Amino acid sequence: MKRLAKSLTFFLMLSLVVGYLVSGSAFMDWAVAGGLFAVAVVGEGLRYWLRRTRAKKRDSSHV
């Protein structure tokens, strides 16, 4: 859980910086920042799901 929090915090900061850099005359491009953060959340969810399904396959015993 600690790794997930660190990873999402890193990607949140990164997406906010990118949103600020591409904003131009506006303060923040929220669509870009939100989209990048959404990609990070989906990626972390997919990584968690894959790790969980692999662990289930390893634990299943065929009697």
N, C-alpha and C positions, 0 to 999 in steps of 0.2 A: 504494500500500500504506500510505503514511503517513496518508492521509486516512481510510482504513478503520480504522486503529488509533485515530486520534483520535476518530472518530465512535463506535466501539464503546465506547471508554473513557468518553466523555461519557454515552452511554446507560446504561452500567453504573452510573455514579455517580448518574444521575437515577433509575434504577429502585431502587437501594438507598435513596435518600432517600425516595422515595414509599412503598416497603415499610416503612420505619421510621415514617413519618408516619401510615399507616393501620393500624399494628399494634395500637393500643390498649394493653392491659396487657402484652402480650408484647413481647419485645425487637425482633423483626423478623417481618414477614409475608413469609416466603420464597416463598409461592405467588404473591403479587402481584408481588414483585420479580423472580422468575424468569420469570413470564409476560410482564411488560413487556420484559425483556431479550430474551426469545425473539422477541417481535414485532420488536424492533429488529434482531436478527440476520437474521430472515427478510426484512425490508425492505431491508437492505443487500445481502443475497444476490440479491434480485430486481433491485435497481438495477444490480448488477454484471453479472447475466445479460443484462439489457436492453441495457446499454452494449456488451457483448461481441457480441451478435447484430447490433446496428446496425453495429458495426465490420466484421463479416464480410460484411454486405450491401454495404457500401461498397467493400471490397477485392475482391469477386468481379468478375471480368471476363468478359464474354460475347464469346467469340471467334467 
